[in-house]
Amino acid sequence: MDPIIAATHADPYPYYAQLRAEGGLAFHPGLNMWVASSARAVAAVLAHPDCHVRPAQEPVPKAIADGMAGQVFGQLMRMNEGERQRCPRSAIAPGLELIDAREVEALVSARLMTADAAGLYNAMFRGPVCVVAALLGFTPAQGRAISELTADFVACLSPLSDAAQLTAAHAAAEQLSGYFIELLDDPYNHSPLLAGIGQRFACGAPQTLIANLIGLFSQTFEATAGLIGNAVLALIQHPSLRSESPPVEDLLAEVQRFDPPVQNTRRFVAAPCEIDGVRLNAADVILVLLASANRDPQLNDSPDTFLLDRPNRRSFTFGAGRHQCPGQRLALSIASATLKQLLAMRPALDHLKREYRPSTNGRIPLFRE
């Protein structure tokens, strides 16, 4: 095993513990990168100003640089530093915090959900994007189309995607941009979320706004799917939770710590620096093991025990510092509403088999009968 393969391993957590024991920030010769595995090292890397989200020599991956997906990628706040990150974030983040959980519940309840594997797939991968689309003012039919396009677009974010998937990602980026051009020009759109974002947006280029609204869909797609899926997996692995009718909010809070949908992220060293006692050079790459840090005993007591009522729960799942995920509250609201509706159907979960979606950083289960 290595720290990348671990993301989709059946149980990577003993391996993460081994990495922590060998040093919080250590060089992995096989991957030719540094690996931050302890809570202390992960916090230090995420907070350091010289640890950037993209390498200076390749702000956009070469595989998509010449297409529409690359144009969108290059403007995403999560893929930039400085003003190119702060400006769109200051426009989008405040509105996400103001979304009423009851509105999210109503939007989730309006969707047809079935308790079989196909219904679970739709609840994980299609429903969350449809909710965000509705909050922005799209119609239900548009939301369904947008969820399909988002599924195609996220392929551009994965190094595992083949040429056909990348071609589809470029086409999806083009169509998603078209949807937003029409939406922003629609005088009858009364979305408070979109209106607030538009009023706060001061970056100038409308393409930057559109790119980051597409980014809102792409982040919703995978992270929320993994959060819902890993919560379902926790219910399968801990049958007593179903019989006890646990508070869904507590369940999700522990799932995102215990078995997070985003296992790792990367940082690229922009200038020589020292982190956690280690000297790093410009152009060094750091694999930041968020999931390992969550299980560090220095961060959480009894970290390998699943506790709904865990006191002082701490987690790096949604990041930290300047690149902390602005959609954490919304993702948890969507996942909570989805799980409540699923549990109300009293589904037979024990017969479901699962495998993990191929990924270098995500832990997203796929269920089948």
C-alpha positions as CSV (number, residue, x, y, z in Angstrom):
1,M,0.0,0.0,0.0
2,D,1.0,3.6,-0.4
3,P,-0.7,6.8,0.8
4,I,-2.6,7.3,-2.5
5,I,-3.9,3.8,-2.9
6,A,-4.9,4.0,0.7
7,A,-7.8,6.3,-0.1
8,T,-9.9,3.5,-1.6
9,H,-8.5,0.6,0.4
10,A,-11.0,-1.4,2.5
11,D,-9.4,-0.2,5.7
12,P,-6.5,2.3,5.3
13,Y,-6.5,3.5,8.9
14,P,-4.0,1.1,10.4
15,Y,-1.6,2.1,7.6
16,Y,-2.2,5.8,8.4
17,A,-1.3,5.0,12.1
18,Q,1.9,3.4,10.9
19,L,2.8,6.5,8.9
20,R,2.1,8.8,11.9
21,A,4.4,6.6,14.0
22,E,7.2,7.0,11.4
23,G,7.0,10.8,11.5
24,G,4.4,13.4,11.0
25,L,6.1,14.8,7.9
26,A,8.2,12.3,6.0
27,F,9.5,11.8,2.5
28,H,8.0,8.9,0.5
29,P,10.6,7.9,-2.2
30,G,8.1,5.7,-4.1
31,L,5.8,8.7,-4.7
32,N,8.6,11.3,-4.8
33,M,6.7,13.5,-2.4
34,W,6.4,14.4,1.2
35,V,3.6,13.0,3.2
36,A,2.0,14.9,6.1
37,S,0.2,12.3,8.3
38,S,0.0,13.8,11.8
39,A,-2.5,16.4,13.0
40,R,0.4,18.7,13.8
41,A,2.0,18.4,10.4
42,V,-1.3,18.7,8.5
43,A,-2.3,21.8,10.4
44,A,1.1,23.4,9.7
45,V,1.0,22.6,6.0
46,L,-2.5,23.9,5.5
47,A,-1.6,27.1,7.3
48,H,1.7,27.8,5.7
49,P,1.7,30.7,3.1
50,D,4.3,29.0,0.9
51,C,2.2,25.8,0.5
52,H,0.0,26.4,-2.6
53,V,-2.8,24.4,-4.1
54,R,-1.2,24.3,-7.6
55,P,2.5,24.1,-8.8
56,A,3.7,27.5,-10.1
57,Q,4.9,25.8,-13.4
58,E,1.5,24.1,-14.0
59,P,-1.5,26.2,-12.8
60,V,-3.8,24.1,-15.0
61,P,-3.1,20.3,-15.6
62,K,-1.6,19.8,-19.0
63,A,-4.2,17.2,-19.9
64,I,-7.0,19.9,-19.9
65,A,-5.1,23.1,-20.5
66,D,-6.2,23.6,-24.1
67,G,-9.9,23.1,-23.6
68,M,-13.0,24.6,-21.9
69,A,-12.6,22.5,-18.7
70,G,-9.1,23.9,-18.4
71,Q,-10.4,27.5,-18.7
72,V,-12.9,26.8,-15.8
73,F,-10.2,25.0,-13.7
74,G,-7.8,27.9,-14.0
75,Q,-10.3,30.3,-12.5
76,L,-11.6,28.2,-9.6
77,M,-10.9,29.7,-6.2
78,R,-9.9,26.3,-4.8
79,M,-7.2,26.1,-7.4
80,N,-5.8,29.6,-6.9
81,E,-4.0,31.8,-4.3
82,G,-4.1,35.4,-3.3
83,E,-6.8,37.7,-4.8
84,R,-7.8,35.1,-7.4
85,Q,-8.9,32.9,-4.4
86,R,-10.1,35.6,-2.0
87,C,-12.4,37.5,-4.3
88,P,-14.7,34.7,-5.5
89,R,-14.7,33.2,-2.1
90,S,-15.8,36.5,-0.5
91,A,-18.7,36.5,-3.0
92,I,-19.8,32.9,-2.6
93,A,-19.1,31.8,1.0
94,P,-21.4,34.2,2.9
95,G,-24.4,33.1,0.9
96,L,-23.8,29.4,1.6
97,E,-23.8,30.1,5.3
98,L,-27.2,31.8,5.1
99,I,-29.1,28.9,3.5
100,D,-31.9,27.7,5.6
101,A,-31.7,24.0,6.5
102,R,-35.5,23.7,6.2
103,E,-35.3,24.9,2.6
104,V,-32.8,22.2,1.9
105,E,-35.0,19.6,3.5
106,A,-37.9,20.7,1.4
107,L,-35.9,20.4,-1.8
108,V,-34.6,17.0,-0.9
109,S,-38.1,15.8,0.1
110,A,-39.4,16.9,-3.3
111,R,-37.2,14.4,-5.0
112,L,-38.3,10.8,-5.5
113,M,-36.0,8.5,-3.5
114,T,-36.1,4.7,-3.6
115,A,-34.4,2.4,-1.1
116,D,-32.5,0.2,-3.6
117,A,-29.0,0.5,-4.9
118,A,-30.0,2.6,-7.9
119,G,-32.0,5.0,-5.7
120,L,-29.1,5.3,-3.3
121,Y,-26.8,6.2,-6.2
122,N,-29.1,8.9,-7.4
123,A,-29.5,10.2,-3.8
124,M,-25.7,10.4,-3.5
125,F,-24.6,11.7,-6.9
126,R,-27.6,13.4,-8.4
127,G,-29.7,14.8,-5.6
128,P,-27.1,17.1,-4.0
129,V,-26.3,18.9,-7.3
130,C,-30.1,19.3,-8.0
131,V,-30.5,20.9,-4.6
132,V,-27.7,23.4,-5.2
133,A,-29.1,24.1,-8.7
134,A,-32.6,24.8,-7.2
135,L,-31.1,27.2,-4.7
136,L,-29.5,29.1,-7.5
137,G,-32.8,29.4,-9.4
138,F,-32.7,26.6,-11.9
139,T,-35.8,24.6,-12.7
140,P,-36.0,20.9,-11.6
141,A,-35.5,19.8,-15.2
142,Q,-32.5,22.0,-15.6
143,G,-31.2,20.7,-12.3
144,R,-31.4,17.1,-13.5
145,A,-29.5,18.0,-16.7
146,I,-26.9,20.0,-14.7
147,S,-26.3,17.0,-12.4
148,E,-25.5,14.8,-15.4
149,L,-23.2,17.5,-16.8
150,T,-21.5,17.9,-13.5
151,A,-20.8,14.1,-13.4
152,D,-19.0,14.6,-16.7
153,F,-17.2,17.7,-15.7
154,V,-15.6,16.3,-12.5
155,A,-13.6,13.9,-14.7
156,C,-11.3,16.8,-15.5
157,L,-10.3,17.0,-11.8
158,S,-9.0,13.4,-11.7
159,P,-5.7,12.2,-13.1
160,L,-7.3,8.7,-13.6
161,S,-9.6,10.0,-16.4
162,D,-9.0,8.8,-20.0
163,A,-9.2,10.8,-23.2
164,A,-12.9,10.2,-23.8
165,Q,-13.8,11.3,-20.3
166,L,-11.7,14.5,-20.7
167,T,-13.4,15.2,-24.0
168,A,-16.8,14.9,-22.3
169,A,-15.5,17.1,-19.4
170,H,-14.7,19.9,-21.9
171,A,-18.2,19.6,-23.5
172,A,-19.8,19.6,-20.1
173,A,-17.9,22.8,-19.0
174,E,-19.2,24.5,-22.2
175,Q,-22.8,23.5,-21.5
176,L,-22.6,24.4,-17.8
177,S,-21.3,27.8,-18.8
178,G,-24.2,28.3,-21.1
179,Y,-26.7,27.4,-18.4
180,F,-25.2,30.1,-16.1
181,I,-25.0,32.7,-18.9
182,E,-28.7,32.3,-19.4
183,L,-29.4,32.2,-15.6
184,L,-27.5,35.4,-14.9
185,D,-29.3,37.2,-17.7
186,D,-32.8,36.0,-16.5
187,P,-34.7,38.9,-15.0
188,Y,-37.2,36.5,-13.5
189,N,-34.7,34.6,-11.4
190,H,-35.5,35.4,-7.8
191,S,-32.8,33.3,-6.1
192,P,-31.6,35.1,-2.9
193,L,-28.4,33.0,-3.1
194,L,-27.5,34.0,-6.6
195,A,-28.5,37.6,-6.0
196,G,-26.3,37.9,-3.0
197,I,-23.4,36.3,-4.8
198,G,-23.8,38.7,-7.7
199,Q,-23.9,41.7,-5.4
200,R,-20.7,40.7,-3.6
201,F,-18.8,39.7,-6.7
202,A,-16.2,42.3,-7.4
203,C,-13.6,40.4,-9.5
204,G,-14.7,42.0,-12.8
205,A,-14.8,39.1,-15.3
206,P,-18.1,37.2,-15.4
207,Q,-16.2,34.2,-16.6
208,T,-14.6,34.0,-13.1
209,L,-18.0,34.0,-11.5
210,I,-19.4,31.4,-13.8
211,A,-16.4,29.2,-13.3
212,N,-16.7,29.3,-9.5
213,L,-20.5,28.6,-9.7
214,I,-19.6,25.5,-11.8
215,G,-17.0,24.7,-9.1
216,L,-19.8,24.8,-6.5
217,F,-21.5,22.0,-8.4
218,S,-18.3,20.0,-8.8
219,Q,-17.4,20.2,-5.1
220,T,-21.0,19.3,-4.1
221,F,-21.0,16.3,-6.4
222,E,-18.1,14.2,-5.0
223,A,-17.8,15.4,-1.4
224,T,-21.5,15.2,-0.6
225,A,-21.8,11.8,-2.3
226,G,-19.0,10.5,-0.2
227,L,-20.4,11.9,3.0
228,I,-23.8,10.3,2.3
229,G,-22.3,7.0,1.2
230,N,-19.9,6.7,4.1
231,A,-22.8,7.4,6.5
232,V,-24.8,4.6,4.9
233,L,-21.7,2.4,5.2
234,A,-21.5,3.3,9.0
235,L,-25.2,2.2,9.4
236,I,-24.4,-1.1,7.7
237,Q,-21.3,-1.7,9.8
238,H,-23.0,-0.6,13.1
239,P,-26.5,-2.1,12.9
240,S,-27.3,-0.8,16.4
241,L,-27.3,2.7,15.0
242,R,-30.3,1.9,12.9
243,S,-32.3,0.4,15.7
244,E,-31.5,3.3,18.0
245,S,-32.6,6.0,15.5
246,P,-29.5,8.1,16.0
247,P,-29.6,11.9,15.6
248,V,-28.5,12.2,11.9
249,E,-26.5,15.3,12.6
250,D,-24.4,13.5,15.2
251,L,-24.0,10.6,12.9
252,L,-22.7,12.8,10.0
253,A,-20.4,14.7,12.3
254,E,-18.7,11.5,13.4
255,V,-18.7,10.0,9.9
256,Q,-16.9,13.0,8.4
257,R,-14.2,12.6,11.1
258,F,-14.0,8.8,11.3
259,D,-14.3,7.9,7.6
260,P,-14.1,11.1,5.5
261,P,-15.1,11.4,1.8
262,V,-11.9,13.4,1.1
263,Q,-8.9,11.4,2.3
264,N,-6.1,13.7,1.1
265,T,-5.2,16.8,-0.7
266,R,-2.0,18.2,-2.1
267,R,0.2,21.3,-1.5
268,F,3.0,22.5,-3.7
269,V,5.9,24.4,-2.0
270,A,6.4,27.8,-3.6
271,A,9.6,28.8,-1.7
272,P,12.1,27.2,0.6
273,C,10.6,26.9,4.1
274,E,10.6,24.8,7.2
275,I,7.5,23.0,8.4
276,D,7.2,20.8,11.5
277,G,11.0,20.8,11.8
278,V,11.6,19.7,8.2
279,R,13.4,21.8,5.5
280,L,11.5,21.9,2.2
281,N,12.6,23.2,-1.1
282,A,10.7,25.1,-3.8
283,A,8.7,22.7,-6.1
284,D,8.5,20.0,-3.4
285,V,5.1,18.3,-3.3
286,I,3.3,17.4,-0.1
287,L,0.4,14.9,0.1
288,V,-1.7,16.0,3.1
289,L,-3.5,13.1,4.7
290,L,-6.6,14.7,6.2
291,A,-8.1,11.3,7.1
292,S,-4.9,10.3,9.0
293,A,-4.9,13.5,10.9
294,N,-8.5,13.0,12.0
295,R,-7.4,9.7,13.6
296,D,-4.4,11.2,15.4
297,P,-4.7,10.7,19.2
298,Q,-3.3,14.2,19.6
299,L,-6.4,15.6,17.9
300,N,-9.2,13.3,19.2
301,D,-9.3,10.9,22.2
302,S,-9.9,7.3,21.3
303,P,-9.8,8.2,17.6
304,D,-10.5,4.7,16.2
305,T,-13.7,4.4,18.1
306,F,-17.0,5.6,16.4
307,L,-18.7,7.9,19.0
308,L,-21.9,9.8,18.2
309,D,-21.6,11.9,21.3
310,R,-17.8,12.6,20.9
311,P,-16.8,15.6,23.0
312,N,-14.7,18.3,21.4
313,R,-14.7,16.6,18.0
314,R,-12.1,18.0,15.7
315,S,-11.6,17.2,12.0
316,F,-9.6,18.3,8.9
317,T,-12.1,16.8,6.5
318,F,-13.3,20.2,5.2
319,G,-9.8,21.7,5.2
320,A,-8.4,24.5,7.3
321,G,-7.1,28.0,6.9
322,R,-7.6,30.1,3.7
323,H,-8.8,27.1,1.6
324,Q,-11.2,25.7,4.1
325,C,-14.3,24.5,2.3
326,P,-16.9,27.2,2.3
327,G,-19.7,24.8,1.6
328,Q,-19.3,22.6,4.8
329,R,-22.6,23.7,6.3
330,L,-24.5,23.2,3.1
331,A,-23.0,19.8,2.4
332,L,-23.9,18.6,5.9
333,S,-27.5,20.0,5.5
334,I,-28.0,18.2,2.2
335,A,-26.5,14.9,3.6
336,S,-28.6,15.2,6.7
337,A,-31.9,15.7,4.8
338,T,-31.0,12.9,2.4
339,L,-30.3,10.4,5.3
340,K,-33.4,11.3,7.1
341,Q,-35.5,10.6,4.1
342,L,-33.7,7.4,3.4
343,L,-34.0,6.1,7.0
344,A,-37.7,6.9,7.0
345,M,-38.1,4.3,4.4
346,R,-36.5,1.7,6.7
347,P,-34.3,0.3,3.9
348,A,-32.8,-3.2,3.9
349,L,-29.1,-2.2,3.8
350,D,-27.4,-5.4,4.9
351,H,-27.7,-7.1,1.5
352,L,-25.9,-4.2,-0.2
353,K,-22.4,-4.9,-1.5
354,R,-19.9,-2.0,-2.0
355,E,-16.7,-1.0,-3.7
356,Y,-15.0,2.3,-3.8
357,R,-15.1,4.7,-6.8
358,P,-11.7,4.9,-8.4
359,S,-9.9,8.0,-7.0
360,T,-6.6,9.2,-5.8
361,N,-8.1,11.2,-3.0
362,G,-11.8,10.5,-2.5
363,R,-13.4,7.7,-0.5
364,I,-16.8,7.3,-2.1
365,P,-18.6,4.0,-1.9
366,L,-20.6,2.6,-4.8
367,F,-23.4,0.2,-3.7
368,R,-24.9,-2.7,-5.6
369,E,-27.5,-5.3,-4.8
